[in-house]
Amino acid sequence: AIMCREVIEHVPDWRGAMYEMAAALLPGGLLQLQTPRVQSDPTPDHHIYQIGHLQIFIPKVLESAITQSGFEVLDVELWKEGQGFIITIDLTPGRAANCLRR
């Protein structure tokens, strides 16, 4: 298992980082991402960007992007807005393997 807490929002190529983490996992391994939570896209001057965040994730949008990238979302744990959320991910057999070969 890999736990990535309060990191993914600081990574320029977060999808590439997910593929790298997935490559380090055995089939069926879990990847858990924790990131700050917002309900809508903040403006560029929002305080959250002033603390080094390169992107901000809306839970449903991140969940959709993860699924489209060949991963299976097993659980989404939402906290209060501004406090974050955790997504637990498993590789989808077959589809994820094809994505990892890109």
N, C-alpha and C positions, 0 to 999 in steps of 0.2 A: 504494500500500500504506500501511496505517496500523499502526504498532507501538505498543501500549498496554502499557507495562511497569510493574508494581507500582502501578497506578492504580485499576483497576476495583473493587477491594475497598474503596476509600475513597469511592466514588460512591453516594449514596443511591438513585438510580434508574438502576441499571447497565443494565437493559434499554433504557431510553430513551437512555442514552449509546451503546449499541451501534447503535441505529437512527440516531442522529445521525452516528456514524462511517460507517455504511453509506451514508447519503445523500451523504456527501462522496466516496465511491468511484465510479469508473466501473464499469459491469458487468464482472464478472470480477476486480475489485480484491480484494486480500487484506487481511484484518484479523487481526492477531496479538495475542493477549492473553497476558500473563504475570501470574501471581498466586501467592501462597503456596499450598502444598499441604498438606492434612490428609486423613486417611483417614475420619474421622467428624466429626459435628457437635461442636465444642467447647462446653463449658459457658460461660455468660456471663462467668464470672470468669477464663477462660483468658487467658494472657498476650498472646495475639495480638490480643485486642480492646483491650488497654491501649495499643497503639501506633497507634491511630487507624483500625483496620479496622472498617468498618461491617457487613461480611459476610465470611464465610469460605467458600470454594468447595471442595467435594469434586469431583475431576475428572469422574467419571461423571455427577454431578448437573448440573454446569455444561454439560457436553457435551450432555446431554438438553435443558436449557433453551435452549441455543443453537439446536439443531435445531428445537425447537418454535416458536422465534421466526422461523423462515423462513430460517435460514442453514444452510450445509452445512459440517460440520467436515471438514477435509482431513487434519489431523494433530494428535495429542496427544503431546507430549514430556514424560514424567514425570521429575522429579528426585527426590532423596531427600525423604522427608516433612519438612516444615518449610522446605525450600529452594525449592519452587515447581514450577510446570509451565507449559508454553506450549501454547496452542491456536491453530492456524492455521485461519482461517475464510474461506470464499468465499460469496458470495451465491448462493442457489438461484434460478435463473431462474424468474420468475413468482410463486412463493410469497413470496419476500422483497419483491418489489415491492408486493404486496397488503398485507403487514405494514407497510411503510413509509408507507402512506397513512392509517394509523390516526390 
